[in-house]
Amino acid sequence: MRKRYFYDEQIPGAEFVDLADRPIRTREEYLAAMEACYNLKVVRHFPLKIMLESSSRCMLNCLMCPRDRMSRPKADMPFELFEKVIDEAAEGGLYHLSMHQHGEPLMNERLPEMIHAAKTRGVPVVNLTTNGVLLDETASRALIEVRLDTLVVSFDGVTRDAYALLRGVGKYYDRVRDNILRFAQLRKAYGVAKPFLRIHALRAPGVTDSEVEAFRAEWSSVADHVSVGEIASYGEGNEMFDHARGAAIARVPCRHLWQQLIVLCSGDVVPCCVDIDARAAVGNVYEESLASIWTGERIEHMRAMHLAGRADELPGCAECVDVYCRAY
């Protein structure tokens, strides 16, 4: 595994020769290119990662989620829009495609078909994050059969009571638990290693260290990876985190601007995963190509403002205290 570099570190020349055009074939090359593009402020011919909002609808009302403030329509991504994006992305040499953003992706009934299309077109890594509520046997079999690479199930809270607190709906706890167990059993029955199964939980306030360790121990025999993270501010997010706004932090240019694009179900393109209403949209794929958006005037303006230390003059960026724009 190659060393991961921080924003102020010098990267050896051998790690970024022909970086703007070199094909990315392996995970190690992808991670190295992600770091190098950000550290050197290199804009490749096409983004290394694309996130697609397969659906902005959701059945939960999570305490830390900003969706209650979303003013744009909640909808599924039309399949025709997806095809337009994935055709260009595959031709552009996209390495990493994430099929989720502001919503529960499994609410889009054509999601397995989308994943299959992406894998058929040769996208090396396709991943999906779900809250697990709709991960029934039919959905589980479909995700295995279309060769999804990574499935992340957000089983937030750590305990039953904490799940109800964070999710705003406690009744799904047992369903999600059963869905995860069945998915693991089905994957074993298919005799395949993919999708790589990761269970991720946000630690709710009041949860003890011993409860976290019990959660890890319980699920480590089921999933390939178990992680527990702390709840953080979500940019324009829920009232739960209003106290974090305006916090004094040492800011650096946001790494998203040199690494990824996000295509919302409306076709709007944003660089930031916390821009729920596309206030900082840099284009729309119904009107222009992803490649032209990626190198266009609007995103170049954002990059210049961040490099000049003037990010707080941009919509959305002014309020953001996300980890991607913090100095460590």
N, C-alpha and C positions, 0 to 999 in steps of 0.2 A: 504494500500500500504506500502510495506517495504521501509525502508530508503535506498537510493542509496549511496554507499560509494565511496570516492575518493581514488586515488592510494596509499596514505600514511596513510589511516585510518585503525584502528584495527576493524575487524569484529567479533562480538560475536560468541562464539563457537557453539551456537545453530543453527546458520544460515548456517554452512557448515559441519555438521555431515554427514558422508558418501557421501560427495559431488561428489566424482569421479564416483559413481555408482548409486546414487539415481535417480529414474525416475523423469522427469519434467512433471507435469500435468497441471499447471496453469501459467498464465502470470506472477503472482507475484513470483512464484518459478523460472521461467525462468529469470526474471530480477535480482533476488537475486543471482542465480547461475552465471549469467554473471559477476556480480560484484565480487563475491567471487572467481571465477576462476582466474580472473585477479589479484585481490589484493593478493591472496595467492599463485599465480602462480601454480595452480592446473591444470593438464592436464587430463580431463575426458577420458573415454574410446572412446568417439566419440564427435565431435564438437557440440556445442549447436545450431549453425546456419550454414547454407550452402547457398551460393549464386550461382545460375546457370546462365551462360551467354546463355540464350535461343537464342539470336542473337547478333552478333557484327556489324550488318548492321544498318544504320540509314539514313533518308532522310534529316536531318538537318545538319547545320554546325555551331554549337553553339560556341560562342566566348570563353567560359570558358572550353570547352571540349578538351581533348588531343587526340581525335581520328584521327586528321589530322597527328599525328605523329606515329600512329600505323603502324608497319611494317608487322605484321602477317596478313594472309588472313582474310577478312571480310566475315563471313558466319553464317549460322544457326546451332544450336546444333542438330546433328542427333538424331532422336528419340530413336534409339538403345542405344546410349550413355546415354541419359536421363534415360532410363529404368534401366540400370546398376547402375547408381548413386542412383536413388530413391529406388530401391529394397534394397540396402545396407543401405541407410539412414533410411528407415522405420524400418528395423531390428535393427539398432543401436540406435533407440530411438530419432531420430532427432525431435526437437520441432519447429524450425522456418526455413522455406524455402523461399528464395527470388528468383523470376524468372527473374531477370534482372542483367545486369552488364554494359559492354561497348557497348551499342547499344540500339535500340528500339525493345523491346521484341515482340511486336505485328507484326513485320515483319516475324516472324516464324509462318507459317500457322497452325502448330500443337500445338501451345501454349495452347489453351483450353484443348486439349487432355492431355497434360502434367499436367496441373493443376488438371484435373479430376483424373488422375492416382495417383498423390500425395495425394489427399484427400481420394481416395478409399483405399490407403495403410495406412491411419491413421495418416498422418502428421498433427499435431494440427493447425499450422498456416502457411498459404501460402499467400505470398503477392507479389504485382507487382507494379512497377513504370513505367509509360509510359509518353511520351510527348503528348499523346492525339490525334495526327494527324490521326491515324488509328482506333480510338475508335468510329467506326460507329455503326449503329443499330445492325448489325449482330454480331460484336465483343462484344458489350455491353450485348446483350442477352446471348451470350456464356459464358461470365465471370460470369454473375449472375447464370446461370444454372449449372455451374460446381462447384459452392460453393466456389469461391475465397473469402478469408477472408478480405483482405485489398487491395484497389486500390488507389494508389497515382498518381495523375495527376500533372506533373510539368508544370505549366503555368507561365513560367518565365518572368521576366521583371517588372510586376505590371501594366504597361500601354501598350497601343497598340504600341507606338513608341519604348518603351523599349523592348518589345517582339521582334520586328524586329531587334533591335540592338544585343540582346543576342543570338537569334536563328540563325541569319545570313540569315533567310528567313522570311519575314513578311507576306507572302500570306496565311499562315495557321492560323492566329490569329482567324478569324471568325469561321473557321471550328472547331478548338479546343474548342472555347467557346460554339458553338452549340452542340458539342459532349458531353461535360460535362453536359450541361442542359438536353439533351436527356437521358443520362445514369441515372441521378437522377430521372427523370420521369419514366423510365422503371423499376428501382428498386422499386419505390413506387407502380407501377402497379402490380408487382410481389408479393407485400405484404411481402417483406423480409427486414431484417436489414443489410444483407451482400450482397456484399462487403462493409465494412466500407469505406466511401469515404473521402479522404483527398486531398485537393488542396494545393500545395506547390509552392511558387514563390521565385525565387532569385531576390533580389532587384538590379536593374541595376543602374549604376552610374547616378547621377542627379535626381533620383526619390525622391520626397519630402515625408516627414512624412504624410502629409495630403493625398497624393496619396496612400500611403500604407494603411492608415486607411479606405479610400474609397474602396480599393480592398477588405479588410477584411469584411467590411460591406456588400458589394455586394454579396460575395460568402458564407457568414456565414449562410444564409438561404437555401443554396443549398447543401453544403457539411457538413459532420459530424465534420470536423476539417479543419481550414484554418491556414496556417503558412507562414510566410515571413522570409527568411533568407538572410544573407549577403553573397556575393560572396567571396569564399576563394580560396587559392591556391589549385591546384589539382595535387600535387606531381610532376609528369613529364609533367604537363599540357601545355596548350596553351601559346602562346607568351604573352598573356594578363597578365600572372602572372610570367613572368621570373624575374621580380624585386624582387619577394619574395624568390627566391632561395638563399640559403646561409644566410638567415636571422638568427640573433642570437636569439635562443629560448632555454628555459630550457626544455630539453628532458627527457622523461621517457620511459621505455620499451613499445613498441606498444601493445595495448590491443588486436589487431586482432590475435596475435600469440597464445593467450590462449582462444579465443572465437569462431573463425569461420574459414571456408575454402571457397575458391571460385573456382568453376570448370568452366573453359573456354570452348568455343565450340570446341576447339581442343583436349580437354581431359586434358590439362595441369591444374595443381592445384597450386594456389597461395594463400598466406594468406592475401594479401593486395589488396584493391579495387582500388588503383591507379597504380598498376603494369600492364600497358596496353599491354606490350609485353612479359609478363611472364619471365622477366629477373631473378626474384627470385623464379622461379618455384620449388616446393618441391616434385613434383612427377607428374605422369600422370595416370589417372584412366583406361586407356587402358592397362596399364602394371601392376598395383597393386591396392589394395583396398584402399578406403578412410581411413579406420581405420589404416592401416599400414602407410599411408602417414602422418596421424595426429600424430602418435607417432614415426615417422621415424627419421633417422639421420639428414636429411637436415633441417627439421623444428626445430629439437632440437638444431641444431647448431645456427640457427637464434635466438632462444630464449636465448641461452647462451650468444651470442654476445650482444643482447640487455640488458640483465641483467648485463653484464660486462661494459656497457657504451661504447661499440664499434660498435654501429649500423651504424656509418658512414663508416665502412669498408665493408658494404654489398651493393650489387647492388640495386639501387633504394632507399634504406633507407638513403643513404648519402644525397640525394637531397630533401628528403621529409620533408615538414613542415606542414604536415597534423595535424588536431586537435587530432588525436588518439595517437600521440606520444608527446604531449605537456604537461608540468606540469602546473597546474592551481594554 
